[in-house]
Amino acid sequence: MRVTTSTNLVFDDSDPRCFVKLETGQHGKHYAFVQCVDGNTGEKSRYWGIWCHQEQEAAMKEILNWGGKWPNLPK
């Protein structure tokens, strides 16, 4: 899947800099933690938001446009 926003954030699952980590919350809601690339700078950006398995591309675009930011976490 490749999603590009109007602000040039790019999620491309074939790009090793991009990933999505799916988690299920305590009450059964699905969340995605996404790392994408800023197409203008080449820097990685991270956002999270609600995930929909049936509408993955729309969910990804919604997260990239409106999701909360999350920091680089320690490994």
N, CA, C, O and CB atoms as a CASP TS submission, in Angstrom:
PFRMAT TS
TARGET T0000
AUTHOR 0000-0000-0000
METHOD Language model
MODEL 1
PARENT N/A
ATOM      1  N   MET     1       0.850  -1.174   0.000  1.00  0.00           N
ATOM      2  CA  MET     1       0.000   0.000   0.000  1.00  0.00           C
ATOM      3  C   MET     1       0.895   1.237   0.000  1.00  0.00           C
ATOM      4  O   MET     1       1.896   1.302   0.714  1.00  0.00           O
ATOM      5  CB  MET     1      -0.967  -0.002   1.225  1.00  0.00           C
ATOM      6  N   ARG     2       0.519   2.194  -0.800  1.00  0.00           N
ATOM      7  CA  ARG     2       1.210   3.483  -0.827  1.00  0.00           C
ATOM      8  C   ARG     2       0.160   4.577  -0.676  1.00  0.00           C
ATOM      9  O   ARG     2      -0.812   4.633  -1.429  1.00  0.00           O
ATOM     10  CB  ARG     2       2.040   3.669  -2.154  1.00  0.00           C
ATOM     11  N   VAL     3       0.376   5.453   0.321  1.00  0.00           N
ATOM     12  CA  VAL     3      -0.532   6.566   0.588  1.00  0.00           C
ATOM     13  C   VAL     3       0.309   7.834   0.657  1.00  0.00           C
ATOM     14  O   VAL     3       1.328   7.878   1.346  1.00  0.00           O
ATOM     15  CB  VAL     3      -1.351   6.346   1.919  1.00  0.00           C
ATOM     16  N   THR     4      -0.129   8.864  -0.065  1.00  0.00           N
ATOM     17  CA  THR     4       0.531  10.171  -0.024  1.00  0.00           C
ATOM     18  C   THR     4      -0.520  11.217   0.320  1.00  0.00           C
ATOM     19  O   THR     4      -1.597  11.249  -0.276  1.00  0.00           O
ATOM     20  CB  THR     4       1.238  10.505  -1.390  1.00  0.00           C
ATOM     21  N   THR     5      -0.198  12.070   1.283  1.00  0.00           N
ATOM     22  CA  THR     5      -1.136  13.114   1.690  1.00  0.00           C
ATOM     23  C   THR     5      -0.880  14.393   0.902  1.00  0.00           C
ATOM     24  O   THR     5       0.103  14.502   0.170  1.00  0.00           O
ATOM     25  CB  THR     5      -1.024  13.385   3.203  1.00  0.00           C
ATOM     26  N   SER     6      -1.776  15.354   1.063  1.00  0.00           N
ATOM     27  CA  SER     6      -1.619  16.642   0.382  1.00  0.00           C
ATOM     28  C   SER     6      -0.416  17.418   0.923  1.00  0.00           C
ATOM     29  O   SER     6       0.090  18.320   0.256  1.00  0.00           O
ATOM     30  CB  SER     6      -2.895  17.482   0.534  1.00  0.00           C
ATOM     31  N   THR     7       0.043  17.070   2.133  1.00  0.00           N
ATOM     32  CA  THR     7       1.239  17.722   2.703  1.00  0.00           C
ATOM     33  C   THR     7       2.506  16.915   2.419  1.00  0.00           C
ATOM     34  O   THR     7       3.567  17.204   2.972  1.00  0.00           O
ATOM     35  CB  THR     7       1.073  17.910   4.225  1.00  0.00           C
ATOM     36  N   ASN     8       2.390  15.899   1.550  1.00  0.00           N
ATOM     37  CA  ASN     8       3.502  15.085   1.070  1.00  0.00           C
ATOM     38  C   ASN     8       4.094  14.148   2.123  1.00  0.00           C
ATOM     39  O   ASN     8       5.281  13.828   2.070  1.00  0.00           O
ATOM     40  CB  ASN     8       4.577  15.978   0.554  1.00  0.00           C
ATOM     41  N   LEU     9       3.269  13.704   3.084  1.00  0.00           N
ATOM     42  CA  LEU     9       3.673  12.583   3.921  1.00  0.00           C
ATOM     43  C   LEU     9       3.407  11.324   3.117  1.00  0.00           C
ATOM     44  O   LEU     9       2.356  11.184   2.491  1.00  0.00           O
ATOM     45  CB  LEU     9       2.906  12.567   5.301  1.00  0.00           C
ATOM     46  N   VAL    10       4.370  10.407   3.137  1.00  0.00           N
ATOM     47  CA  VAL    10       4.271   9.207   2.308  1.00  0.00           C
ATOM     48  C   VAL    10       4.426   7.966   3.177  1.00  0.00           C
ATOM     49  O   VAL    10       5.413   7.820   3.899  1.00  0.00           O
ATOM     50  CB  VAL    10       5.338   9.220   1.188  1.00  0.00           C
ATOM     51  N   PHE    11       3.441   7.075   3.101  1.00  0.00           N
ATOM     52  CA  PHE    11       3.588   5.734   3.664  1.00  0.00           C
ATOM     53  C   PHE    11       3.649   4.782   2.493  1.00  0.00           C
ATOM     54  O   PHE    11       2.736   4.742   1.668  1.00  0.00           O
ATOM     55  CB  PHE    11       2.412   5.366   4.652  1.00  0.00           C
ATOM     56  N   ASP    12       4.723   4.016   2.418  1.00  0.00           N
ATOM     57  CA  ASP    12       4.911   3.036   1.342  1.00  0.00           C
ATOM     58  C   ASP    12       5.438   1.768   1.994  1.00  0.00           C
ATOM     59  O   ASP    12       6.569   1.741   2.481  1.00  0.00           O
ATOM     60  CB  ASP    12       5.899   3.568   0.217  1.00  0.00           C
ATOM     61  N   ASP    13       4.624   0.713   2.005  1.00  0.00           N
ATOM     62  CA  ASP    13       5.052  -0.496   2.704  1.00  0.00           C
ATOM     63  C   ASP    13       6.252  -1.186   2.062  1.00  0.00           C
ATOM     64  O   ASP    13       6.792  -2.132   2.634  1.00  0.00           O
ATOM     65  CB  ASP    13       3.914  -1.458   2.774  1.00  0.00           C
ATOM     66  N   SER    14       6.676  -0.730   0.887  1.00  0.00           N
ATOM     67  CA  SER    14       7.893  -1.276   0.286  1.00  0.00           C
ATOM     68  C   SER    14       9.141  -0.471   0.667  1.00  0.00           C
ATOM     69  O   SER    14      10.257  -0.856   0.317  1.00  0.00           O
ATOM     70  CB  SER    14       7.749  -1.314  -1.230  1.00  0.00           C
ATOM     71  N   ASP    15       8.957   0.636   1.378  1.00  0.00           N
ATOM     72  CA  ASP    15      10.071   1.471   1.834  1.00  0.00           C
ATOM     73  C   ASP    15      10.470   1.012   3.238  1.00  0.00           C
ATOM     74  O   ASP    15       9.631   1.020   4.138  1.00  0.00           O
ATOM     75  CB  ASP    15       9.684   3.000   1.827  1.00  0.00           C
ATOM     76  N   PRO    16      11.717   0.615   3.446  1.00  0.00           N
ATOM     77  CA  PRO    16      12.134   0.108   4.761  1.00  0.00           C
ATOM     78  C   PRO    16      12.047   1.144   5.883  1.00  0.00           C
ATOM     79  O   PRO    16      12.082   0.778   7.057  1.00  0.00           O
ATOM     80  CB  PRO    16      13.542  -0.401   4.676  1.00  0.00           C
ATOM     81  N   ARG    17      11.936   2.419   5.542  1.00  0.00           N
ATOM     82  CA  ARG    17      11.783   3.454   6.571  1.00  0.00           C
ATOM     83  C   ARG    17      10.360   3.528   7.105  1.00  0.00           C
ATOM     84  O   ARG    17      10.122   4.128   8.153  1.00  0.00           O
ATOM     85  CB  ARG    17      12.187   4.806   6.015  1.00  0.00           C
ATOM     86  N   CYS    18       9.415   2.925   6.394  1.00  0.00           N
ATOM     87  CA  CYS    18       8.005   2.984   6.771  1.00  0.00           C
ATOM     88  C   CYS    18       7.572   1.685   7.436  1.00  0.00           C
ATOM     89  O   CYS    18       7.991   0.599   7.037  1.00  0.00           O
ATOM     90  CB  CYS    18       7.129   3.269   5.544  1.00  0.00           C
ATOM     91  N   PHE    19       6.723   1.813   8.462  1.00  0.00           N
ATOM     92  CA  PHE    19       6.109   0.626   9.044  1.00  0.00           C
ATOM     93  C   PHE    19       4.809   1.014   9.738  1.00  0.00           C
ATOM     94  O   PHE    19       4.560   2.181  10.039  1.00  0.00           O
ATOM     95  CB  PHE    19       7.074  -0.067  10.037  1.00  0.00           C
ATOM     96  N   VAL    20       4.001   0.006   9.977  1.00  0.00           N
ATOM     97  CA  VAL    20       2.773   0.189  10.747  1.00  0.00           C
ATOM     98  C   VAL    20       2.721  -0.939  11.771  1.00  0.00           C
ATOM     99  O   VAL    20       2.911  -2.106  11.429  1.00  0.00           O
ATOM    100  CB  VAL    20       1.489   0.193   9.818  1.00  0.00           C
ATOM    101  N   LYS    21       2.463  -0.587  13.020  1.00  0.00           N
ATOM    102  CA  LYS    21       2.334  -1.540  14.127  1.00  0.00           C
ATOM    103  C   LYS    21       0.894  -1.461  14.595  1.00  0.00           C
ATOM    104  O   LYS    21       0.436  -0.403  15.026  1.00  0.00           O
ATOM    105  CB  LYS    21       3.350  -1.232  15.307  1.00  0.00           C
ATOM    106  N   LEU    22       0.176  -2.579  14.513  1.00  0.00           N
ATOM    107  CA  LEU    22      -1.232  -2.612  14.910  1.00  0.00           C
ATOM    108  C   LEU    22      -1.371  -3.150  16.327  1.00  0.00           C
ATOM    109  O   LEU    22      -0.703  -4.112  16.708  1.00  0.00           O
ATOM    110  CB  LEU    22      -2.053  -3.471  13.931  1.00  0.00           C
ATOM    111  N   GLU    23      -2.236  -2.525  17.093  1.00  0.00           N
ATOM    112  CA  GLU    23      -2.519  -2.937  18.464  1.00  0.00           C
ATOM    113  C   GLU    23      -4.019  -2.895  18.691  1.00  0.00           C
ATOM    114  O   GLU    23      -4.726  -2.096  18.077  1.00  0.00           O
ATOM    115  CB  GLU    23      -1.780  -2.033  19.486  1.00  0.00           C
ATOM    116  N   THR    24      -4.498  -3.752  19.571  1.00  0.00           N
ATOM    117  CA  THR    24      -5.899  -3.748  19.957  1.00  0.00           C
ATOM    118  C   THR    24      -5.994  -3.214  21.374  1.00  0.00           C
ATOM    119  O   THR    24      -5.328  -3.710  22.282  1.00  0.00           O
ATOM    120  CB  THR    24      -6.527  -5.169  19.846  1.00  0.00           C
ATOM    121  N   GLY    25      -6.826  -2.202  21.555  1.00  0.00           N
ATOM    122  CA  GLY    25      -6.997  -1.578  22.858  1.00  0.00           C
ATOM    123  C   GLY    25      -7.814  -2.434  23.800  1.00  0.00           C
ATOM    124  O   GLY    25      -8.341  -3.478  23.416  1.00  0.00           O
ATOM    125  N   GLN    26      -7.912  -1.986  25.024  1.00  0.00           N
ATOM    126  CA  GLN    26      -8.576  -2.707  26.096  1.00  0.00           C
ATOM    127  C   GLN    26     -10.037  -3.029  25.768  1.00  0.00           C
ATOM    128  O   GLN    26     -10.548  -4.064  26.195  1.00  0.00           O
ATOM    129  CB  GLN    26      -8.502  -1.902  27.371  1.00  0.00           C
ATOM    130  N   HIS    27     -10.702  -2.173  25.029  1.00  0.00           N
ATOM    131  CA  HIS    27     -12.121  -2.369  24.720  1.00  0.00           C
ATOM    132  C   HIS    27     -12.350  -2.839  23.291  1.00  0.00           C
ATOM    133  O   HIS    27     -13.454  -2.699  22.765  1.00  0.00           O
ATOM    134  CB  HIS    27     -12.881  -1.087  24.955  1.00  0.00           C
ATOM    135  N   GLY    28     -11.329  -3.391  22.658  1.00  0.00           N
ATOM    136  CA  GLY    28     -11.477  -3.991  21.343  1.00  0.00           C
ATOM    137  C   GLY    28     -11.258  -3.072  20.163  1.00  0.00           C
ATOM    138  O   GLY    28     -11.332  -3.524  19.020  1.00  0.00           O
ATOM    139  N   LYS    29     -10.986  -1.776  20.399  1.00  0.00           N
ATOM    140  CA  LYS    29     -10.691  -0.876  19.284  1.00  0.00           C
ATOM    141  C   LYS    29      -9.296  -1.164  18.756  1.00  0.00           C
ATOM    142  O   LYS    29      -8.390  -1.518  19.510  1.00  0.00           O
ATOM    143  CB  LYS    29     -10.813   0.606  19.717  1.00  0.00           C
ATOM    144  N   HIS    30      -9.140  -1.006  17.455  1.00  0.00           N
ATOM    145  CA  HIS    30      -7.847  -1.240  16.812  1.00  0.00           C
ATOM    146  C   HIS    30      -7.143   0.094  16.580  1.00  0.00           C
ATOM    147  O   HIS    30      -7.759   1.073  16.160  1.00  0.00           O
ATOM    148  CB  HIS    30      -8.025  -2.006  15.471  1.00  0.00           C
ATOM    149  N   TYR    31      -5.848   0.114  16.861  1.00  0.00           N
ATOM    150  CA  TYR    31      -5.026   1.310  16.691  1.00  0.00           C
ATOM    151  C   TYR    31      -3.808   0.966  15.853  1.00  0.00           C
ATOM    152  O   TYR    31      -3.308  -0.159  15.887  1.00  0.00           O
ATOM    153  CB  TYR    31      -4.599   1.894  18.062  1.00  0.00           C
ATOM    154  N   ALA    32      -3.336   1.955  15.096  1.00  0.00           N
ATOM    155  CA  ALA    32      -2.127   1.790  14.293  1.00  0.00           C
ATOM    156  C   ALA    32      -1.114   2.855  14.695  1.00  0.00           C
ATOM    157  O   ALA    32      -1.450   4.026  14.869  1.00  0.00           O
ATOM    158  CB  ALA    32      -2.447   1.879  12.772  1.00  0.00           C
ATOM    159  N   PHE    33       0.121   2.421  14.835  1.00  0.00           N
ATOM    160  CA  PHE    33       1.251   3.309  15.060  1.00  0.00           C
ATOM    161  C   PHE    33       2.064   3.264  13.775  1.00  0.00           C
ATOM    162  O   PHE    33       2.592   2.217  13.400  1.00  0.00           O
ATOM    163  CB  PHE    33       2.113   2.884  16.333  1.00  0.00           C
ATOM    164  N   VAL    34       2.161   4.404  13.102  1.00  0.00           N
ATOM    165  CA  VAL    34       2.684   4.470  11.742  1.00  0.00           C
ATOM    166  C   VAL    34       3.960   5.293  11.701  1.00  0.00           C
ATOM    167  O   VAL    34       4.039   6.370  12.290  1.00  0.00           O
ATOM    168  CB  VAL    34       1.641   5.062  10.791  1.00  0.00           C
ATOM    169  N   GLN    35       4.953   4.774  11.001  1.00  0.00           N
ATOM    170  CA  GLN    35       6.122   5.583  10.666  1.00  0.00           C
ATOM    171  C   GLN    35       6.100   5.791   9.166  1.00  0.00           C
ATOM    172  O   GLN    35       6.026   4.833   8.396  1.00  0.00           O
ATOM    173  CB  GLN    35       7.466   4.903  11.135  1.00  0.00           C
ATOM    174  N   CYS    36       6.164   7.042   8.757  1.00  0.00           N
ATOM    175  CA  CYS    36       6.126   7.402   7.343  1.00  0.00           C
ATOM    176  C   CYS    36       7.299   8.320   7.043  1.00  0.00           C
ATOM    177  O   CYS    36       8.123   8.592   7.916  1.00  0.00           O
ATOM    178  CB  CYS    36       4.777   8.084   6.969  1.00  0.00           C
ATOM    179  N   VAL    37       7.370   8.789   5.822  1.00  0.00           N
ATOM    180  CA  VAL    37       8.457   9.668   5.393  1.00  0.00           C
ATOM    181  C   VAL    37       7.863  10.983   4.910  1.00  0.00           C
ATOM    182  O   VAL    37       6.877  11.000   4.174  1.00  0.00           O
ATOM    183  CB  VAL    37       9.314   9.001   4.272  1.00  0.00           C
ATOM    184  N   ASP    38       8.471  12.075   5.330  1.00  0.00           N
ATOM    185  CA  ASP    38       8.100  13.390   4.818  1.00  0.00           C
ATOM    186  C   ASP    38       8.738  13.512   3.442  1.00  0.00           C
ATOM    187  O   ASP    38       9.962  13.566   3.323  1.00  0.00           O
ATOM    188  CB  ASP    38       8.562  14.559   5.786  1.00  0.00           C
ATOM    189  N   GLY    39       7.914  13.554   2.410  1.00  0.00           N
ATOM    190  CA  GLY    39       8.420  13.617   1.043  1.00  0.00           C
ATOM    191  C   GLY    39       9.184  14.882   0.726  1.00  0.00           C
ATOM    192  O   GLY    39       9.943  14.917  -0.242  1.00  0.00           O
ATOM    193  N   ASN    40       8.997  15.935   1.530  1.00  0.00           N
ATOM    194  CA  ASN    40       9.709  17.194   1.311  1.00  0.00           C
ATOM    195  C   ASN    40      11.120  17.173   1.884  1.00  0.00           C
ATOM    196  O   ASN    40      12.041  17.748   1.305  1.00  0.00           O
ATOM    197  CB  ASN    40       8.933  18.338   1.921  1.00  0.00           C
ATOM    198  N   THR    41      11.285  16.501   3.033  1.00  0.00           N
ATOM    199  CA  THR    41      12.577  16.528   3.723  1.00  0.00           C
ATOM    200  C   THR    41      13.283  15.181   3.750  1.00  0.00           C
ATOM    201  O   THR    41      14.495  15.127   3.963  1.00  0.00           O
ATOM    202  CB  THR    41      12.387  17.008   5.125  1.00  0.00           C
ATOM    203  N   GLY    42      12.553  14.095   3.539  1.00  0.00           N
ATOM    204  CA  GLY    42      13.115  12.756   3.642  1.00  0.00           C
ATOM    205  C   GLY    42      13.202  12.254   5.072  1.00  0.00           C
ATOM    206  O   GLY    42      13.678  11.145   5.316  1.00  0.00           O
ATOM    207  N   GLU    43      12.740  13.072   6.029  1.00  0.00           N
ATOM    208  CA  GLU    43      12.786  12.669   7.435  1.00  0.00           C
ATOM    209  C   GLU    43      11.606  11.774   7.777  1.00  0.00           C
ATOM    210  O   GLU    43      10.536  11.864   7.174  1.00  0.00           O
ATOM    211  CB  GLU    43      12.797  13.901   8.349  1.00  0.00           C
ATOM    212  N   LYS    44      11.828  10.896   8.772  1.00  0.00           N
ATOM    213  CA  LYS    44      10.767  10.010   9.239  1.00  0.00           C
ATOM    214  C   LYS    44       9.835  10.783  10.171  1.00  0.00           C
ATOM    215  O   LYS    44      10.275  11.629  10.950  1.00  0.00           O
ATOM    216  CB  LYS    44      11.361   8.766   9.959  1.00  0.00           C
ATOM    217  N   SER    45       8.545  10.478  10.078  1.00  0.00           N
ATOM    218  CA  SER    45       7.524  11.056  10.956  1.00  0.00           C
ATOM    219  C   SER    45       6.687   9.918  11.501  1.00  0.00           C
ATOM    220  O   SER    45       6.521   8.888  10.847  1.00  0.00           O
ATOM    221  CB  SER    45       6.632  12.104  10.200  1.00  0.00           C
ATOM    222  N   ARG    46       6.155  10.105  12.707  1.00  0.00           N
ATOM    223  CA  ARG    46       5.378   9.047  13.355  1.00  0.00           C
ATOM    224  C   ARG    46       4.036   9.591  13.836  1.00  0.00           C
ATOM    225  O   ARG    46       3.958  10.649  14.460  1.00  0.00           O
ATOM    226  CB  ARG    46       6.163   8.441  14.536  1.00  0.00           C
ATOM    227  N   TYR    47       2.977   8.829  13.525  1.00  0.00           N
ATOM    228  CA  TYR    47       1.621   9.200  13.912  1.00  0.00           C
ATOM    229  C   TYR    47       0.869   7.947  14.338  1.00  0.00           C
ATOM    230  O   TYR    47       1.213   6.834  13.941  1.00  0.00           O
ATOM    231  CB  TYR    47       0.884   9.920  12.749  1.00  0.00           C
ATOM    232  N   TRP    48      -0.166   8.146  15.154  1.00  0.00           N
ATOM    233  CA  TRP    48      -1.011   7.021  15.545  1.00  0.00           C
ATOM    234  C   TRP    48      -2.475   7.433  15.451  1.00  0.00           C
ATOM    235  O   TRP    48      -2.808   8.618  15.463  1.00  0.00           O
ATOM    236  CB  TRP    48      -0.668   6.540  16.980  1.00  0.00           C
ATOM    237  N   GLY    49      -3.345   6.424  15.357  1.00  0.00           N
ATOM    238  CA  GLY    49      -4.771   6.686  15.303  1.00  0.00           C
ATOM    239  C   GLY    49      -5.561   5.396  15.201  1.00  0.00           C
ATOM    240  O   GLY    49      -4.995   4.303  15.233  1.00  0.00           O
ATOM    241  N   ILE    50      -6.861   5.530  15.079  1.00  0.00           N
ATOM    242  CA  ILE    50      -7.755   4.370  14.987  1.00  0.00           C
ATOM    243  C   ILE    50      -7.583   3.699  13.632  1.00  0.00           C
ATOM    244  O   ILE    50      -7.482   4.370  12.604  1.00  0.00           O
ATOM    245  CB  ILE    50      -9.236   4.789  15.203  1.00  0.00           C
ATOM    246  N   TRP    51      -7.551   2.358  13.639  1.00  0.00           N
ATOM    247  CA  TRP    51      -7.329   1.572  12.435  1.00  0.00           C
ATOM    248  C   TRP    51      -8.599   0.823  12.051  1.00  0.00           C
ATOM    249  O   TRP    51      -9.329   0.339  12.916  1.00  0.00           O
ATOM    250  CB  TRP    51      -6.168   0.590  12.638  1.00  0.00           C
ATOM    251  N   CYS    52      -8.856   0.732  10.766  1.00  0.00           N
ATOM    252  CA  CYS    52      -9.985  -0.036  10.234  1.00  0.00           C
ATOM    253  C   CYS    52      -9.441  -1.066   9.249  1.00  0.00           C
ATOM    254  O   CYS    52      -8.894  -0.703   8.207  1.00  0.00           O
ATOM    255  CB  CYS    52     -11.043   0.902   9.543  1.00  0.00           C
ATOM    256  N   HIS    53      -9.591  -2.347   9.575  1.00  0.00           N
ATOM    257  CA  HIS    53      -9.073  -3.403   8.702  1.00  0.00           C
ATOM    258  C   HIS    53      -9.781  -3.441   7.351  1.00  0.00           C
ATOM    259  O   HIS    53      -9.186  -3.829   6.346  1.00  0.00           O
ATOM    260  CB  HIS    53      -9.208  -4.751   9.383  1.00  0.00           C
ATOM    261  N   GLN    54     -11.065  -3.033   7.327  1.00  0.00           N
ATOM    262  CA  GLN    54     -11.832  -3.075   6.074  1.00  0.00           C
ATOM    263  C   GLN    54     -11.500  -1.911   5.145  1.00  0.00           C
ATOM    264  O   GLN    54     -11.668  -2.030   3.931  1.00  0.00           O
ATOM    265  CB  GLN    54     -13.318  -3.071   6.376  1.00  0.00           C
ATOM    266  N   GLU    55     -11.038  -0.800   5.687  1.00  0.00           N
ATOM    267  CA  GLU    55     -10.727   0.403   4.901  1.00  0.00           C
ATOM    268  C   GLU    55      -9.307   0.873   5.228  1.00  0.00           C
ATOM    269  O   GLU    55      -9.117   1.976   5.739  1.00  0.00           O
ATOM    270  CB  GLU    55     -11.762   1.541   5.189  1.00  0.00           C
ATOM    271  N   GLN    56      -8.326   0.041   4.932  1.00  0.00           N
ATOM    272  CA  GLN    56      -6.953   0.308   5.352  1.00  0.00           C
ATOM    273  C   GLN    56      -6.374   1.578   4.745  1.00  0.00           C
ATOM    274  O   GLN    56      -5.749   2.369   5.451  1.00  0.00           O
ATOM    275  CB  GLN    56      -6.081  -0.853   4.992  1.00  0.00           C
ATOM    276  N   GLU    57      -6.572   1.782   3.462  1.00  0.00           N
ATOM    277  CA  GLU    57      -6.018   2.975   2.819  1.00  0.00           C
ATOM    278  C   GLU    57      -6.639   4.251   3.382  1.00  0.00           C
ATOM    279  O   GLU    57      -5.932   5.228   3.625  1.00  0.00           O
ATOM    280  CB  GLU    57      -6.238   2.912   1.306  1.00  0.00           C
ATOM    281  N   ALA    58      -7.948   4.248   3.590  1.00  0.00           N
ATOM    282  CA  ALA    58      -8.623   5.414   4.172  1.00  0.00           C
ATOM    283  C   ALA    58      -8.161   5.640   5.610  1.00  0.00           C
ATOM    284  O   ALA    58      -7.963   6.782   6.024  1.00  0.00           O
ATOM    285  CB  ALA    58     -10.158   5.232   4.128  1.00  0.00           C
ATOM    286  N   ALA    59      -7.988   4.563   6.372  1.00  0.00           N
ATOM    287  CA  ALA    59      -7.515   4.686   7.754  1.00  0.00           C
ATOM    288  C   ALA    59      -6.103   5.262   7.785  1.00  0.00           C
ATOM    289  O   ALA    59      -5.796   6.118   8.616  1.00  0.00           O
ATOM    290  CB  ALA    59      -7.547   3.315   8.465  1.00  0.00           C
ATOM    291  N   MET    60      -5.249   4.798   6.885  1.00  0.00           N
ATOM    292  CA  MET    60      -3.874   5.305   6.832  1.00  0.00           C
ATOM    293  C   MET    60      -3.868   6.792   6.499  1.00  0.00           C
ATOM    294  O   MET    60      -3.149   7.568   7.129  1.00  0.00           O
ATOM    295  CB  MET    60      -3.044   4.522   5.791  1.00  0.00           C
ATOM    296  N   LYS    61      -4.659   7.189   5.521  1.00  0.00           N
ATOM    297  CA  LYS    61      -4.708   8.603   5.149  1.00  0.00           C
ATOM    298  C   LYS    61      -5.217   9.453   6.318  1.00  0.00           C
ATOM    299  O   LYS    61      -4.698  10.541   6.567  1.00  0.00           O
ATOM    300  CB  LYS    61      -5.609   8.803   3.910  1.00  0.00           C
ATOM    301  N   GLU    62      -6.225   8.960   7.029  1.00  0.00           N
ATOM    302  CA  GLU    62      -6.773   9.670   8.190  1.00  0.00           C
ATOM    303  C   GLU    62      -5.699   9.825   9.283  1.00  0.00           C
ATOM    304  O   GLU    62      -5.578  10.895   9.881  1.00  0.00           O
ATOM    305  CB  GLU    62      -8.011   8.913   8.752  1.00  0.00           C
ATOM    306  N   ILE    63      -4.942   8.787   9.536  1.00  0.00           N
ATOM    307  CA  ILE    63      -3.881   8.843  10.551  1.00  0.00           C
ATOM    308  C   ILE    63      -2.799   9.832  10.136  1.00  0.00           C
ATOM    309  O   ILE    63      -2.353  10.637  10.954  1.00  0.00           O
ATOM    310  CB  ILE    63      -3.266   7.445  10.775  1.00  0.00           C
ATOM    311  N   LEU    64      -2.372   9.783   8.882  1.00  0.00           N
ATOM    312  CA  LEU    64      -1.315  10.690   8.428  1.00  0.00           C
ATOM    313  C   LEU    64      -1.779  12.147   8.443  1.00  0.00           C
ATOM    314  O   LEU    64      -0.984  13.051   8.701  1.00  0.00           O
ATOM    315  CB  LEU    64      -0.858  10.303   7.019  1.00  0.00           C
ATOM    316  N   ASN    65      -3.053  12.373   8.168  1.00  0.00           N
ATOM    317  CA  ASN    65      -3.572  13.744   8.153  1.00  0.00           C
ATOM    318  C   ASN    65      -3.925  14.268   9.540  1.00  0.00           C
ATOM    319  O   ASN    65      -3.698  15.444   9.824  1.00  0.00           O
ATOM    320  CB  ASN    65      -4.789  13.816   7.273  1.00  0.00           C
ATOM    321  N   TRP    66      -4.475  13.420  10.408  1.00  0.00           N
ATOM    322  CA  TRP    66      -5.061  13.910  11.659  1.00  0.00           C
ATOM    323  C   TRP    66      -4.592  13.175  12.904  1.00  0.00           C
ATOM    324  O   TRP    66      -5.000  13.531  14.010  1.00  0.00           O
ATOM    325  CB  TRP    66      -6.539  13.819  11.578  1.00  0.00           C
ATOM    326  N   GLY    67      -3.747  12.159  12.758  1.00  0.00           N
ATOM    327  CA  GLY    67      -3.345  11.351  13.907  1.00  0.00           C
ATOM    328  C   GLY    67      -2.446  12.092  14.881  1.00  0.00           C
ATOM    329  O   GLY    67      -1.860  13.127  14.561  1.00  0.00           O
ATOM    330  N   GLY    68      -2.357  11.531  16.077  1.00  0.00           N
ATOM    331  CA  GLY    68      -1.470  12.075  17.096  1.00  0.00           C
ATOM    332  C   GLY    68      -0.025  11.720  16.788  1.00  0.00           C
ATOM    333  O   GLY    68       0.248  10.675  16.198  1.00  0.00           O
ATOM    334  N   LYS    69       0.893  12.578  17.180  1.00  0.00           N
ATOM    335  CA  LYS    69       2.311  12.288  16.982  1.00  0.00           C
ATOM    336  C   LYS    69       2.809  11.405  18.113  1.00  0.00           C
ATOM    337  O   LYS    69       2.318  11.487  19.239  1.00  0.00           O
ATOM    338  CB  LYS    69       3.140  13.592  16.904  1.00  0.00           C
ATOM    339  N   TRP    70       3.778  10.569  17.812  1.00  0.00           N
ATOM    340  CA  TRP    70       4.439   9.797  18.865  1.00  0.00           C
ATOM    341  C   TRP    70       5.940   9.845  18.631  1.00  0.00           C
ATOM    342  O   TRP    70       6.394   9.901  17.488  1.00  0.00           O
ATOM    343  CB  TRP    70       3.926   8.321  18.896  1.00  0.00           C
ATOM    344  N   PRO    71       6.718   9.823  19.724  1.00  0.00           N
ATOM    345  CA  PRO    71       8.165   9.997  19.631  1.00  0.00           C
ATOM    346  C   PRO    71       8.869   8.717  19.208  1.00  0.00           C
ATOM    347  O   PRO    71       8.258   7.650  19.146  1.00  0.00           O
ATOM    348  CB  PRO    71       8.717  10.470  20.956  1.00  0.00           C
ATOM    349  N   ASN    72      10.150   8.835  18.921  1.00  0.00           N
ATOM    350  CA  ASN    72      10.990   7.678  18.683  1.00  0.00           C
ATOM    351  C   ASN    72      11.190   6.988  20.025  1.00  0.00           C
ATOM    352  O   ASN    72      11.801   7.558  20.929  1.00  0.00           O
ATOM    353  CB  ASN    72      12.360   8.078  18.025  1.00  0.00           C
ATOM    354  N   LEU    73      10.689   5.784  20.164  1.00  0.00           N
ATOM    355  CA  LEU    73      10.756   5.085  21.437  1.00  0.00           C
ATOM    356  C   LEU    73      12.054   4.293  21.554  1.00  0.00           C
ATOM    357  O   LEU    73      12.606   3.853  20.546  1.00  0.00           O
ATOM    358  CB  LEU    73       9.553   4.158  21.598  1.00  0.00           C
ATOM    359  N   PRO    74      12.546   4.110  22.779  1.00  0.00           N
ATOM    360  CA  PRO    74      13.763   3.319  22.942  1.00  0.00           C
ATOM    361  C   PRO    74      13.513   1.870  22.571  1.00  0.00           C
ATOM    362  O   PRO    74      12.393   1.373  22.700  1.00  0.00           O
ATOM    363  CB  PRO    74      14.280   3.415  24.379  1.00  0.00           C
ATOM    364  N   LYS    75      14.551   1.193  22.112  1.00  0.00           N
ATOM    365  CA  LYS    75      14.407  -0.221  21.702  1.00  0.00           C
ATOM    366  C   LYS    75      14.628  -1.135  22.869  1.00  0.00           C
ATOM    367  O   LYS    75      14.549  -2.355  22.721  1.00  0.00           O
ATOM    368  CB  LYS    75      15.385  -0.575  20.580  1.00  0.00           C
TER
END
